[in-house]
Amino acid sequence: MYILGIGKIHNSTACLLKDGEIVAAVSEERFNRRKNTEVFPIEAVNYCLRYADIKIEDVDLIVHSFQHVISPEGENTKNLSPFIKAIKLRSSLTVFLRELINKASISFPELNRVSRFVYKYFNSSYFVKSLYLEKFKKYVAEKLKTNPLKVVAVDHHTCHAYAPYFGFVSNKEKEVLVLTCDAEGDFLCATVSIAQNNRIKRISETEGGNSLAAFYGAITKYLGMKVNEHEYKVMGLAPYASEYQIKKTYQVFKDLFWIDDDLRFRTKIPSGCFYDYFLKKLKGYRFDGIAAAAQKTIEEITVKWVKKIIRKTDIHRIALGGGLFMNVKMNKILMELPEVSEVYICPTAGDESTIIGAGFWGYEKLCRERNINFNPKIIENLYLGPSFSLEEIEDSIKSNNCREKYKVEFFDDIEKKIAELLVSGKVVARLAGHMEWGARALGNRSILADPSNSNIVRIINDQIKNRDFWMPFAPTILSEKAKDYLINPKKTSAPFMVLAFDTTDLAKKELKAALHPYDYTCRPQILEEKDNPKYYKIIKEFEKLTGIGGVLNTSFNLHGEPIVCSPDDALSVFERSGLEYLVLENYLISKR
C-alpha cells in the first residue's frame, strides 16, 4: 500500500509511505534551490516515486495536508471563470473588512469578537471550501497525471498531530497528549488531542486570530527579520538581554494572552494585527529586550497551557507538532516541567512535517476501509532524501572540471581522513548517504569542525555561513558521551536537534564552539551508531585523537540558500565560498 503525502504550502514537501512506513521525504526547495518555496512539489514527488521504483499509478492515495487552499486552480490564476473570480473577490473583501476591524481592535479590544466572526463565517463556509477544494484536487491530479478521485485533503492541524504521534511516540498503549500550535492552518492555530492505541481524539481547538506563533512571527518582522524563517534568530538573541530590559519590555506583552477553561488560547487583540500593535507600543525599546521578552512570553504562556491541560486530563506524556515547537529553548522548559514525564517533538515541526501526518492519515483511512491491520511504523531516522553513487559523483567531478582546478583524492577510509583534518583545525563540508529530511543537517549534508576551537566559529562564518554574530552553532555528540556533556536528568532522547539542554563544565571546555556563547546551552544531535555508522565513525576517530566525543555540525549551505542536495549543489557552494575541503562520499576535494 502506497500513500503519497504532499503539501503545496510554506516549504512545499512530499513523502511516501509504504505499508505503514515513511520510506522517503524531501522538500521541493532542495531541488529548485529556492528556500521555503511554495510551488507544487513535483520534483519531491518524483524523487519519492523513483526511490520506491514505482509509478504514480501504483499510489493508492494522495493526501494534501491543507484543506483551505488560496488559489483553487493552483499556480495558474489567469483566465479564471467569472464564478471563481466572484468567489475570490468575496474572499478579498472579507480580508479587507477583517483588516479594518483588526486595526480598530488595537484601540477597542472588544472588536476582536467581531473580527473572529467575520473571519470564521465568511472564509470557512462549506460552499467556498468545497468549491476551492474540488478545483484544487483537479489541479493536483493534472500535475501528477492521475485520477482526481485518488486525491484527498486533510485538516492541517490533524496532520500536525498525526506526524509526532504516529511518527515518533513509542508505547502507544499508554495515553499521550498531542498538542499542536502554529501561526494558522485551516482556520485553527492550536489543538489538544488525547491519543492511545493508534487513535487520536481532539478535545480542544483554538481558532485563528489567537496565535502564539503569529505573535513570535510579528516580533521577528518588527526586528527587521524574515517571518517563517528567522524566528530562530530571535530565540538566539534573547539570552543577551539584561533583566532590566526584559522586565521593562515584558510589560507590553504580559496581558496579550490567556488560556480559557476550554484549553484555548485567547488574545487581547487579533494576532493578525500584532505587528501594527508593536509599531505603536515598542518605540524606544531595545532590540535584545524585545527578543528576550517575546521569548519569555511564549515560554510562560505555553507552560501555563501545558500545565492546565495536564491538570484537566491527568496525562503526563506529551507529543508536540506545529511551527511553535521549532523553538528549542521553549521545548527545553517543557521537557523540564515536573508535570511532564515524557516529551516527543516532531523533528521538523513546521508545515513540512504535515505531509508526514498526511501520509499516516491516508494509511489509517485505507486500513479502516479495507479492514487491514493499522500498523504505522515509527520513523527511526530522518535520512529520507536522495543519495548519490560513486559513479554519479565521479561524473559531477568531471563535468565541473574539478581535477583541473582542485586536488581530488579518493580514500577508502574517508572517515579517518576527515577526523584528521578536523584535528588539524580544518573545516570540512560533507555530502554522503541519504540527505536529511527537515530543517536540520544531521551529518550527511553538514559542515564539520573541531568544537573545542573557539576561533573556528569566526572561520566558518568568514568562509561560508555569514551568521549573525549572536547566533550559536550546534554539536553532534556520541550517545555514550551525552551524559558527560548534557544535563539531562530525565534521559530524554534527542537525535534530531529539536531540544536545547544545559551543559556541564566539561562541555564548556570541549564543545565551547558549539554552545550558545552567552548561556552555554546547546541544541545537540545525540548520535547512535545504528542511525548513521559512517558519521558515527568520523566522531569516534576524532575522539581517539582528541578525547572529545563530539563535533561542531552546521548545515551545508550558503546563508539564505537551502541545504545542498546533490554533488553539483555541493560543488557550487564550494566554489562560491571560502571552504577549503569538500567530501563527496569517498572523494576529498581541496583547494590547496
N, C-alpha and C positions, 0 to 999 in steps of 0.2 A: 504494500500500500504506500503510495507516494502522495505527500501533501506539500504543496508549494506555498510558503508564506511570503507575502510581498507587502511592501509599503511604499507608495508614492507619497512621501512625507518629507519632513525635515530629515535630511540624511537618508535618502531612499535606499532600501535594503531588500535583499531576498534571502530566503533559506529553504532548504529541502529537508523534509522529514521522511524517513523510510522506516516503516513498521515500528513507529514509536520512537525513533532515534533521529536527532538532528545530525545529519551527515555533512552538510555544507551550509555555510552562511557567509555573506560578504556584502559590503556596501558599494553602491554604484560609484561613489567618489573615488574609489581605488582604481577604477578603470578610466573614467573620463577626466580624472585629475582635477576636479573642481570640488573643493571642500564643502561638505554638507549639501551636496547637490540635491535638488528636489525633483529632478526629471524621473520619468518612469525607469525602473531599474532593469532595463533589458539585458545589459551585459552581465549583471549579477545573476539574473535568471539563467542566462545561457551558460554561465560557469557552473551553476548548480546542476544543470542537466548534463553537461559534459562530464562532470565529476562522477555522477552516478551512471554514466553511459546510457542515458535514456532520452527519449524524445518527449515533446510536450504532450503527445497523445497518451503517453504512459502515466501521466499525472492524474490522480483520481480527483483532486480538489485543489482549487486555487483560492487562498484566503487572504483578503486585503484587511489590514489592521486599522481601518478607519471607515466609518460609515458615512459621515457627512463630508463629502468631497466638494471643494470650492468650484472647480471647473468641470461640469458634467461631461464635457466632451474632451477631457484630457488636456493635453498641451495645445491643441488646436482650438483656439477660441474665435477664429474667424468664421464668417458665413453661418452664424448661429441662426436657428429658426426664430421667427418673431415671438413664438411662445416662450422659448428658452430665454430670449432677450428680456421679455417681460418678467420672468421669474428672477433673472439676475438683477434687473432694475429694482424689483421688490426687495431683494436682499441688500442691495446697495443703499436704498432709502432707509432700511431698518438699521443698518450700521451707522449711517449718518445721524439718525434720530437718537440712537443709543449713545453715540459720542457726545452729542449735545447734552443729554441728561447726565452722563458721567461727569462732564466738566462742571455742570451745575452742582452735582452732588459733592464736589470738593468743599463748597461753601454750605451746602444744605444736605447733610448726610442722609436725611430721611428719603431723598430721591433715589437712594440706592435700590429700594424695593421696586420702584417704577422701572429702573434700568433692567433689573433681573427679569421682570415680567415681559418687557419688550424683547429682550434677548431670547428668552425661552420660548415665548409664544410664536413669534414671527419666524424665527430661523429654524426651529426644530419641528415644525408642523409635519405631520406624517406625509402629506401630499408632496411637499417640497423635497423631503428626504427621499421618498420613493422615486420621484422623477429623476433627481440627480443620480441616485444610486443605480438605477437601471441604465442610464446613459453611461455611467462610469463602467459598469460591468461589460457593456458592449465595447467600450474603449479598451479595456484590459484584454478582452478576447481578441480584438483586432490586433493589438500589439503582439500578443503571443500566438496568434493564429490558432485559436482553439474555440471550443463551444462556450458561449456565454453562460450556459446552464452549469458549467463547472466552476463558475466564479461566484464567490460569496464575500460579504463584508461583515466584519465583526466589530462590536463596540470597542473603542480604543482602550478604555480602562479595563475591560475584560482581558484584552491582550496583555496589558501591563501587569495584570495579576497572574495570568497563566504562565508568563515567562519565568518569574522567580520560583513559583510553586512547583511546576512540573519540571523545570529545568535544573533546579539546584537544591530543593528541600529533600533531605533524607528522612527516613522513618515517617512515612505518610500515614501510618496508623494513628499517630498522635496528632491532636489538633494543633493548628498553627494559624496565627493571624496573618492575613495577606493585606498589606497596605500599599496603596498607590497614591502618588501625588506628582502632578506636573503643572505646567502653565495652563494647559487646557487640551481636551480631546473629546470630540463628540459631546460637547456642552457640559462636560464634567471636568473637575480639576483634582478630585481626590475620592477614593473609595476605601471602605473597610469590608473585608470578607473573612469568613471562617472556612478553613479547608481541612478536610480529613478524608482519608481513604479515596484519594483522587477525585474528590468532589469539592467544589467551591461554591459557597453561598454568600452573596453580598448582603451586608446588614446596614450599610450606610453609604451615602454618596453626597458629595459636595458639588453643587452646580458651578459652572464657570462664573468668573467675576469675583471669586473669593480665594484667589490662588496665592499661596505662599511662594511657589516657584516663580510666578509672574512678578511678585514683589522683588525677588532677588534679581530677576532679569531687568527690571526697571532701574535698580541700583547700578547694575552693570552698564546700562545705557547712560545713566546720569554721570557716571565716572569716565565716560568717553570711550567705552569698550563695546565690543560686538555682542549683542544679545544672542543666546543659544550657542555661544562659542567660548566667550571669555569669562564666564561666571567663575571658573576655577582661579582666575587671576584675582578676583575679589576675595575669594577664600584665602589665597596665598598672601594677600596684602594684610588681612585682618590682624594677625598676631603682632604687627609692628606698632599698633596704636597704643597710646598711653591710656591709663584708666580714666583720666580726666576727660579725654576726648571721647572715649566710649560712652561714659555716663552722660555727657552733655548731648551727644547725638542720639543716644537711645531714647531720650525724651520725645523725639519726633516720631518714633516708631512704636512705642510701647503700648499704645491703645488701639493700634490699627487692626489687630486680630484677636479673636477669642474662639473658644470651642463650645458649641451648644450641646444640649442634652442628647441630641441625636448623633453626636460624634462628628459633626460637620464643622469645617472652618467657616467663620463669619468675619466680614471686614467692615470697617467703618465707612470706607468708600470703595467703589468697584475697582478691582485690581487692574482693569484696563486703563485707569487714569492715575496710577501711582506716579508715573513719570511726571505728569503735569503737577501733581501734588508736591513732588520733590523739588521741582523748579521753583516753587513758591517757598517751601519750608526749609530747604537746605542751603540757602545762600549764606556764605561765610563760614560754613563748616569745613573742617579739614578732610581731605580725601581718605586718609587712613582711618580716621574716626568714623567716617561714613561706612567704610568697608567692615570695620570691626563691629559696629552697632548693628549692621544688617546681618552679619553672621550670628551675633548674639540673639537677634530676634528670631531667626529661623530655628536656631537650636532650642530656644526656650519654648516656642510655640509647638514645635514638633514633639518635644519631650512631654509637654502637657497633653498633647493629643494621644501619644502612645500610652502614657500612664492612665489616662481616662479610659481608653479602650481596654486596657488590661484589667482595670478595676471592674469594669462592667461585664467582661467576659470570663475573667479568671483564666485566661490563656496567656502563657508567658513566652511562647516561641513566636518570633515574628519573621515574615518574609517581605521584602521591600522592592517595589518597582516604580518607575517613573523618574523623570529628569531631576527632581529634587534630590533623589538619593545618589546622584553623582557627587554630592558634597561629602567628601571623605571625612572631614572634621566632624560634621554633624553625625555621620554614621558611627564614628568613634564614641560619641557621647551616648547614642542609643545603645550601642553594644555594651557599654559600661554600666547601664542602669541596673540596679539591684533587681528590679521587677522583670528584667529580660533574661531568660535562661539561654536562649539560642537566637542567633540572628543570621538570616540568609538574605544576601543582597544580590540583585541581578547585576552581573559584572559590568555591563554597559546598560545602565538603567534608563537612558534616554529613549527617544522614539525608535531608534534602530532595534531595540530589544522587542518591540511589539510584534515584529514578524516572527520571532521565536514563539511568542504566545499564540499568534495566529496559527502557526503550524500545529501546536499541541491542541488548540481548539478544534481545528479541522480533523485531526486524528480522532479526538474524542467523538465528534459528530458521526464520522463514518463507522467507528466501532459500535456505537449505540444503534445506528441504523442497520448494520449488518449482523448484529448480535455476535460480535467478536470481542474477545477479552481486551479491555483497555489497559495497556501496559506501557505507559510512557517511560522512557529511559532518561536518567539524569545525565546532564552534559558534564563529562569528566574534564575536558579541557576546551580551550577556545581556538585551537589550531584548525580552523574550519574553512580557510580560504585556499587560494591557488598555491601550488608548489611547482618547481621547475627542475627538469632533469639536467644532468651534466652536459648533455648534448645541446639542450636549449641555451644553457649558459655559455657554452663554447661559441655557439652561433652569435650570441649577443656580444661577446668579447670581440669576435671577428668583425661584425658589422659596425661596431663603434671604434674600430681601429685601435684597440687598447694596447696591443703589443708595440705599436709604433710610438705611442705616447707615454706609456707607463711600464713599470716592471710587473710582469704577470707570472705567478708561480703556482704550482699545484702541490698540495700537501695531503698525504694520506691521513695524517693526524693533525688536521687543521685546528682542532680544539686546543691542543697543546701549544701550537704556534700563537693562537690568539691570546692565551694566558700569558705567554712570554712577552708579547707586545704590551699588554696591559701593565705588567710589572715594570716595564721599562718606561712607563709614563705616556704611552701612546693611546690615542683614541681610535677605536675600531668600529666601523659600521658593518653590520652583519645582515645578510639575506640568506636564509636557509629554511628548508622544510616548508610546511604549510603556513601561509600568512594567518596572523591572528584576526579573529572577528572582534570588532568593537573598537573602543577609543584607546585602549592601552596596547603598547608594544610589549610583548611578553617573551622577548629573546630572539624571535625569528625575523623580525624587521626592526632591529634595535641598534642603537649606538651605545657601545660599552666602554667603560673606563674604570680606573682604579678609584674606589670610593674613599680611600684614606687620604687622597691627594687633594687638598683644598684648592690648589691652583687649577685643577682640571676643570672646574666649573667655568672659569673665565676662558679657558682654551676652547671648550665645547661651544660656548656662546660666540666666541670670536670666529670659530671655524664654520659653524653651521646654524645653531639654534636661534641666536639673537633673542633669547628670552628676556622678559622684563627682569630688572635687576633683583627684584624681591622674590622671584619665583624659585622654589626648590626643585631639585631632581629627585629621583626615587631609586631605591635599591632592589635588586633581586637577591634573595637570601636563601641559602640551602636550608631545607626543612629542619635538619638536625642542629643547625646553628641558631634557629629562630629564638630559642629560649635565652640565648646569650645576648641577643640584641634588642628584643622586644619585650615590653611589659604587657603581658597577655594572660592575666590570671584565669580567664575563662577558656583559655586554649582555643580561641576562635580561629577557624580556618581562614586563610587569606591568600589564595592563589592568584587573584585577579586584579590586584592593585585598586581595590574599591573601599578599603578601610585604612584609616590612619591609626597609629599606635604611638604611645610614649616610648622612649628608648632608654636603654641602660647606659651607664658610663662607658662600657666597652664600645657600644655603638657610636657614641660621641667621639671616640678616638678612631675606630676602624672604618666607620661608614660616614664620616662627617661631611663629605662632599655630596652625599645622597640623603641628607636630612634637611628639614627646614632650618635655615640658618639662624632663626630667632628663637623658636620654641622647641627645637630639636625633635619634633615629631617626624614620622616618616610614613610613606604610603608604599608598603612593600609588596613585592611578589614573593611569596614563600613557595619555593620550588621543590617538588619531589621528583626523584629521578625518573619515575614511571611516566610523568607528564611530558618530559622533554629531555631524553637521555643525552643528546649531544650538547644542549645548552648547559645541562647539569654538569657535564664533563668539563666544560670550559671553566666553570666556577670552582670545581673540585681541583683542577690543575692550578688555578690561581691560588687556591687555599694552600696547596702543597708548597708553593713558592713564597707565600707571604704570611700564612696563618690566618688570613681573613676569609671568612666564609660567605662572601657576597661581592657583587659588583654594582657599580652605578649603571643604570639602564634607563635610557631615554629613547623616545620614538625616533625612527629613522625617517626624517623628512626635513625639508626647509620650513622655516616658520611660515604659517599660513597655508601650507600645502598639505594634502592628505599624506598619510604614511605610505611609503613606497610599496608597490605590489610586485612588479616584475624586475628582472635583471636590467632591462632598459631604463626603468624608473630609477633604480639604484645608481646606475652609471650616470644618469642625468644629474642627480643630486651630487654625486661625487665630483663631477666636472664643474658644477656651478658653486661649489663650496670650497672651504679650506681643508676638508677631510684629507688625510694623508693615506689612510688604509681602508680598503673595502674588501670584505669577504663575500664571495658568491659561492655558496656551498663549500667546495674544497679549493677554490681558487682564491688566492690573495693578490689583490691589485694594489700597488703602492706608487705614490708619486715621487718617491726618492729611493 
